[in-house]
Amino acid sequence: MWDKSQLSKLTPNELLLLDKHVKLGKSHLRESLTEGEVEEVYQLGSIPKAAEEELKLTKIEIVSQYSLAINAIVTGTLGGWMGLSAFLQFRLNSLLMFVIIFSFSTFLGTCVGLTSGRLRRKFSNVAKERRQAQDLEIAILNEINEMRKEEVQEKTKELVSILAHLEIREKISEIENLEHLEDLYFRWINQLQQIGKEKYENSKNYEDFVSEIEKANIFFRKSKQKESIRGAEETKLYNIIQKLSRSSIQPSAAKKSWVRENLQSLIVGFLPTIFGGFGSLFVYIGGAPSIAKELGKENLLNFLLLPQVKLIQLIMLISITLYFGFSFIYLTLKDHKRDKELSKLNVYITKEESQTHLLDDKLLKVKEMLDWMKKFEYLFYFLKKSEE
């Protein structure tokens, strides 16, 4: 069984390739890999127990989804039958017709309820797969960033070593911590220019050295100019990104509650559910005596018209209506928690991706300066040889 330690065996390019494919999901991976290979890839990611609790499908969800669906279908079918019969002035005294209509509505409601339950289970599984993929993405990006940091450190040490040969004293920490390396580049080039002039001005290869110094000045001046143009055009956006990079990614302690944050959408969805459920339940309560009367069931009719029975029916109606309201809120809350759990990881992924871009940029700049310093080291070697 694989774990995250397997990622360290891959190169940065291989990790980036894996990350791009994982982002596209299991269905994409199945186009190129076997089902077993897809599962092995996903084993590299994991879901903490707390997150799994938020994402998993609960029994309350299944019952709530099923009850809402079957009530809507059964109520709608029976209500439509009774309303249509009244409109067309048909009698409701056919027990066979009532059994057929009731059986059909129950069957259809059950099918719809089970289907909606399966869909909800599917959404839960998709959410868990996405959460596992997010964990894998973060692990991949962490591994890439660690490799990038090691590469930056190695190149920085190499650069400092070459600078020492060129009689320029520089600390590794200063190179690693400085954001705008061009400032250091110009300082080093000026020092090299002074050293070359003091020691090797009379050398026959001195003109080659001066030419390379000028090329380096032009190169880094253009690089600095690009940064300045970008700074002038994107100052506001850059400042925003800088603020976000320094801000905490933890949720604010003063954040609004879920109810206050989603109050409008809750009202829009909750009120129709309550009033719709309350009204539909009267199909049972109001229609049952009518059907009993049409079928000639006097005893049942008298029983349904008893005040005690009506009181019990009213209590049941209110209780079931409240249950429908609770079901709607619970289902909405579970959906919110799933979305929140997935969104939370997106913040970490974005931060790691930003770190990767910053490290790539720094590595490129260090390599550029390293290449120039190697040239100067080579030139100084020949200048020194020509002096001997």
Disulfide bonds with the S-S distance in Angstrom:
none
